[in-house]
């Protein structure tokens, strides 16, 4: 395979199985995190909580999603710097890609929320509240208001934030990147994302506006994947920062939870973002060969999980909530309660895969579908080039 930093790589977009693997594992982690958090005060599930302290960091899986998003969306532009960027076409592709599964999930969430509001809140939730929540969610602005940010389906807050980041990416970050370089877009994104916290007394902290900076980290990683600085020892640097993140995040996160402020996540989020970005650059290597740690993420089960990770992320909470409340309402205990709760894991994965087949895959670009179908059964240890036909996502 040609040098990934040379001209041959710039002609065709690459499919990164290790990135898809990390995306899939991150979605699964968020799912398991919410199962643990939902059951954390219930003595019936105490053994689950005590046995899984490593599942207490779901927030950082979302941080990883944002870096991945920046990396994947910037990669075609990094590969072909001379290629014109059409913001309108980009917006159409993003809406087509994310909205069908999102809107379907929104309807399911609203119906289940309305159903459960009777036994949980001793009455039907006012339709005016539900209408307001549906309206803000449909417009992808629900995360901007504290009352609707996690209403109906908690994880959807980040979908709204990411949609807003897409707008900034298309209208500001891409022009800055192309005119002044990749560091310019990073500086602007980091500063803009931190302004609400530092200058507006923590306004919007609940929706983590500094994730704009993490997205820009992903853009930088895509740039250096294709335009690597030879003097930089990417692999040792990535190894050091990844280990530092694994060690420091649990310690800093404990302090953050005790403080009770969203803003305390800023340091840990950027540490995680730097670790993921450097890992992606190091993973690609200089000869198209995946770095050994990346090959683990590229294993077929993880890579396939990444295919429907978006549906896992969208749907899991509503089913966790419904099953948990059913167990509590019917006062199930012991083995039966635990088996019913643990059965959520395979059940949600199956439901999410069906959701992907119905509401994701038909709306994927023809080029991405072709890439997914063309991946060999035994995943290669090299980067996989997407087929030429079709359009990029």
Helices and strands as residue ranges (DSSP letters): G 9-11, E 14-15, H 17-38, G 43-45, H 46-51, G 53-55, H 58-79, H 87-121, H 127-138, G 142-144, H 146-149, H 156-168, I 169-173, H 174-180, H 182-199, G 205-207, H 211-226, H 234-259, G 262-264, H 265-284, H 292-297, H 300-307, H 309-329, H 334-359, G 361-363, H 366-374, E 384-385
